[in-house]
Amino acid sequence: MRVAIPELDPSALYDVTVEDGHFSSVRAVAERDENDADTPELWPGFVEAHAHLALPANFDDSLDDPRISALQYLYHGITHVTDLFGFPLVKDGWEQGKRELGLPWPEVVHCGYAATATKDIDGHYGHGVEFPAPVFMLSVQDDLDTVLAANKARGATFLKVMYTEGAEQPESSKRFSRLPGNLLAHVPRVAAEHGLKAVIDCNTRDEVMQAYAFGFRIFAHPVRDVGLSAADWQTLEGARFVSTLSGLRPMIMEREDFLREYRRPGFRETQDLSNLDFVSKIEEPFGIQYEVQETRTAALVNMRDNSLAALERGALLIGTDCGNTGAFHGDALKGELDLLAGDDLGKPGLREALLRTATTTARGFFDELSGREPAGDLIAESSPATFNLIDPAAAGQPLSQLPRATYVRGTAVDRTALVRAIQDLRSTPTRGKVTV
């Protein structure tokens, strides 16, 4: 196949061949015309860096069969998924699909169940208790070994910790209890003793600064209460943040926003269409109903600004928090790229930086959390041929455009077969839903 490979040389065209699931030849053959709108670009498979496969994204609070979720990811060219708590609840279904459906399958890495704070004297529980998936509560340091052992037995390869009071703006009220500092300080060290990375869930600048001082370096969200200053970024050297705009945005969206965004390619083919019926009847944003419209809107502005600042510093990971209501598996990641690009997609280097971050960078993160050696060069002779062919910049398509083709270890993904499998699962008595 004749392709451009921006990760190797954006000015060249390559001839690429695949044999036995691996790249057998990657050879530069010509100069690339920057106005060429036809020759596709070859990028590694997309990676979702913040998912919740056991949380119900549907507006009726139903949970899709994990086999459907896997197929939704593949339809959008997402070949690797990082689950940031709850996966053990759906693990059997996910693995059943991999065994039985005879289709390419995305890889997943997960933390098991998250760790959070106990109830405080004001009656607040730790963040995570409100979700329909178990969380572990930490009260003393010895609890950490118990939690890590329990998660490891469930196949977890990293730790997820909740550390936020739920504030989104300086004037926001407290919603959750937080782990005490003397306990939180031990978490990165104890996790490292078990050979695990620790990911932490924070909202505010102060929470991030405290967690960073205790040794945390991977943050599940960007700061949302303020824009980080240059001095802040200097202090946070080595920290990384997952973007997650898509998980928060449905709270402030108008009916027309939902209907427009859910017209993205692939939504109707892969998602439960009752969601379209639901949003078509929305009279006002959920943020108005719950009196958080202004604070959530301001939070999203800060999250995007801080994400783009992280992108400039090589500190961004792209993920969606999908599983939150209205943030759907597969579809949300492509929407996340559009949200990050905004009206600036034509800015020199931005498109390529976002694509690189959602593929090569995120794959390194996936491998890091899995505890295995980094994959090395993802596009090279003898490397597994897992990649997407996407429209070049000259084609003028948004980043949410579906890939022209997706390959998983050399096997082309047949989107028609994926849709047929999803329809078959939705035609069963359970309508493709599961209860956990």
N, C-alpha and C positions, 0 to 999 in steps of 0.2 A: 504494500500500500504506500502511496505517496502522501506524505504529511509534513506539516511544520511541527517542530518540537521546541517551543520557547524555552523550556528548562535546559536544553543543551546549547542551542544557538538560535536566537530569534531571527537571524538574518538568513538562515539556511532552510532548504527543503531536504527531506530524508526519504529514503526507501527503507521500509521496515518489513521484516518477515517474522512469522511466528511459527514455531514447531514444538509439538509436545508440551504446550502450555507455557512456553518461555519465548522470549525474544531470541531469535536465532541470528538476526542481522539488523543492525541500526547504522545506516550508512548515509552520510551527507552526499548529495548528488547535484545540487544546484543552489543558486541564490534565490532568496525569497522576495517576491514583489509585495511590498507593504500594502498595495491596493488589491491584492488577490483575495477575493471574497468567496472563492470556491474551495480551495485546498484546506482540509480540516486541520486543526491543531490536535496533537496527541498530548494528553495530560494523564498523570496517574489517576486512579479512581478517587472520587470524592470521599471524604471522611467526615462523619457527623461527630463532633467533639463534645456534645452535651445532649444526651437523650435520656428518656425515661420510658422504657418499653412496657412497664407495668402500670403506667398512669393513663387514665382515659382522656384522650384528646378530643373525643367527640362531644358535641354540645349536649347530648342527652346523657352524658356520663357513662356511656357504654365503652367497653374496652375491646378493641379489635383483636382477633386471634393473632398471636405473634407471627404465625406463618404469613398472614396478610401484611403485617408490618415489614417483614423481611422483603417481600415482593415489592412493596411500595418503595423501599430504599433502592432496590436494584433498578426499578423502572426509571428512577431519576439519576442513575449513574453513581449511586453511593455504595461503595463496596466494603466499607469498614464503619462500625458503629461503636461509640463509647457510651456505655450506659452508666449514669451517675447515681443510681440506686433503684432497687426493686427488681432487677432482672431475675433473681432466683424464682420469683413467682411465675414467670412465663418461660423459664429455661426449657422445660420438657417439650412444650409446644414448638418453640424455636428449633430445637434439635430434631424433633419429629419431622418438621418440614424439610430440613436439610437431608434427612435420610430418605424420605418417601416421595418427594415431589419430582426428583430427577432434574432439577434446575440448578444453575449457578446460585450460590448463596453468599450473603455478606458475612464477614467475620465480625464478632462482637467481643469486647472486653468490658468487664464490669467490676463494681466494687462490692457486690452483695447488697447489704443494707447500710444506710448511713448511720452515723453516730451523732447524737444531739444532746441537748441539756435536759435536765429534769425540771419538774415544775418548780417555779420560784414562789416566794412568799406573797407575791401579788396575784398569783393564780395563772401566770403565763406558762405555757409549755414551750419546749424547744421547737424551732422550725423543723418541719418534717412530720410532726405528729398529725397535722391536718390532712395529710395525704392518705389515700387508700393503699398504702404499702407500709410494711413494718419499718421501724427505726429502732436502733439501740439507744438507750439513755445512759450517759456517763455521769457517775456521781463521785467516784474516786479513781485514782490512777490505776489501781489493779483491774478496774473494769476494761481497760484498754486491751489487755492480753486476752480476756474472754471474748471481746468483740472481734478482734483480729483472727482468733482461732475459729470462731463461728463462721465468719465470712469466708475464710480460707477453705473451710470444709464445703462451702457452697460454690467454690470455684473463683472467688474474688482474687484479683491480683493488685489491687490498690485500695486505699481507704478514702472515704468521703466523710467530711465533718461539716456540720452545720454550725455557723457562728454569726448569727445576725439577730438583732432585735426587730427587724422588719421595717426599719425606717427607710424612706426613699428620698426625703427632702429634710433639711435641717429642722423644720417645724413639725415633722411627722411624729406621731405618737408611737410608743412601744407596742409591738404585737407579740413578741416571742421572748422567752428566757434565753440566756446565753451561757455557755460554759464559763466557769470562773477562770481567770487568767492563770492561776497556779496549776490548774488541770490542763488547760489548753497548751501550756508551755511544754508539757511532756509529750504531746501527741506526735509531732514530727520525729522526735528522737526514738520513741518506742516503735513507730511505724518503720523507721529505717532499720532498727534492730531486727525486725521481721522481714527485711528486704523489700519493703513496700514504699511506694510514693504516697503522699497525702495530698488530697485535693480539698480545698475549703470553700464554703459557700458564705460570702459576705456581701453586704449591700453598700456600706458607707466607706468613706475615706478613712475614718478613724478605726473602723473594724479591720480594714485591710492593713493599715499601718501596725495595729497591734498584732495581727496574725503574722505579718511579715517579720516583726521583731522576734517572734517565737520560733521562726524557722520555716514557715509556710512559703512556698514559691509558686504554687499553682492555684489560681483563683477561678472558681466556676462561673463567675460573672464579672463584668466591668463595674467600676465604681459608678453609683447612680445618683448620689446626692450632690456632688460638685464635679467640676472639671478639674482634673489633676494638673498641677503646675509643673514647670520644668524642674523645680527643686524636688517635687514629689517623685517624679520619674527617676531622678538621680538617686533618691533614697531607696526606691523600689528596684534597683538594679537586679536583673535576673528573674524578676517576677513575670508570670504569664497570665493572661486573662482570656476567658472564653466570651465571645460577643453576646449571644443570647437575646438579641432584640426581638426575635420572633416569639419568644415565650411570653413577653410582657405586652407586646403591641395589641393583641386581641382585646385587651381590657379597654382600650380607648378608641377602637375603630367604629366608624359609622357603618350603616347597612351597605352603602355604596362602596366603601372600602373593602368590606368582605367580598362582595360580589365581584368586584374588579380583581382582587388578588386571587380569589379562588377560580378565576378563569385562566390561571396559568396552565401551560401545557402539562397534561398528565393528571390534573386534579380529578376531573370527571371519570377518567379511566380507572383510577386506583382508590379513591376515597368513598366513604359512605355518603351518598347523595342526600341523605336526610339532613346533613349539615347545611347544604344549600337552602333547603326548605326552611331551616331554623333561622339562618341569618337574614333571609329575605323578609322576615317578619319583625326584625329588630327595629324598635322605634327610637331608641337612644343608646349611646354607648354604655357598656357595663360600668365604665368609670364614673359616669354620672349617677347611675343607680347606687353605686357603693361609695360615692362621695370621694373618689380618688382621681378624677379625671385630670385635674391640674397637676397633681403631684406625679402621677404616672407619665403624663406628657412631658413634664420637665425631666423626669428620670430617663426617659428614652432619649432625649436630646443629649444629656450627659453621657449616657451609655454609648451612643454612637460616636460622640466626640472623643471619649476616652478609648474606644475601640480603634478609631483611626489613628490616634496618637500612639497606641500600642503597635499598630501595623507598621508605622514609620520606624519603630524601634525594634522590630522583629520580635515583639512580645505578645502578638495576638494569636489566638486560636479561634476558629470559626465553628460555632455550635449554636443550637437553637433553643434548648430547654424544651424540645418537643415532648409531647405527653401532657403538657399544660393545655388547658382547653383552647382549641382553635389553632394550635401549632401541631401540624400533622407530620407524621413520619414520612421522610422523603421530600415531600413538597416544601416543608418549612426551610430546609437548608438552601434550596435554590432561592427562595424568597429572602433569606438572610443575606445572601450575596447582593441582591437588589437593594435591600435596605441599607447596607453598608456603602454601596456605590452611590446611592441617591442620585442626584443630578450631576455627579462628578465623574461618571464612567469614562468620559473622554479625557480626563486629566492624565497626563503622561505617566505611565507606569502603574496606575491604580488597578486597572483590569488585571494585569499580569500578577501584581502583588496579591490581590484577592484570590485569584485562581491558585497561585502557588501556596498560599496559606491554607486553603481548603483542601489541598491535595498533598503535596510533598511535605510541608511542615506538619500538617495534621497527622499524616501517616507516621512521622517520627514520634509524635506525641502518643499515638495509639500503641506503637511498639514499646515505647518507654513505660506506659502504664501496664502493658502486658507482662513486663519483666523480662522480655526477650531481647536479644541483640537487635540493634537497628537493621532495617532491611538493606541499607546501603543505597546504591544507585537504583532507583526504581525503573529507569528507562535505560537499559543496557543489555548487551548480549548476555544470555544465561539467566537474566532476572525474570521472575514470573510475569507473564504478559497480562497484567490487570490494569486496564486503562479505559479512558473515554476519548472519543473523537468529537470535538466540539467546533462550532462555527468560529472562524477567525474574527478578529476585531473588525476587519473591513466589511463583514457581513452586516454589521450594525445591530446585532441581536442583544437583548438583555442577558445578563448572566443567568437568569432563571430559565433560559431556553433549554429544552431537553438536549442531551448529547445526541449527535447523529448516530452513534453506536457506542455500546459498552461491551467490554470483554473482561471476563474473570478467568484468570489462568488460561488464557488462550481461547476460551469458549465464548462465542458471541451470545449476548443476552437477547433473547427473542421477546420483545415487548408484547407481542400478540399472545404468546404462551403465558406470560405473567398475568395479563389481564384475564385470560381464560381461567387460570388457576384461582385468581381472586374472586371471579364471578362464581366459580364452583363452590368455594368456601362460603360465600355469602348466600348461596342458594340452599344451604343445609338448614335443618330445623333451628340451629342456633343463630342463623343469619350472619355467621362469621364472627360471632362475639364469644367472649369467654368471661368467666367469673373467677376471681382469685381471692 
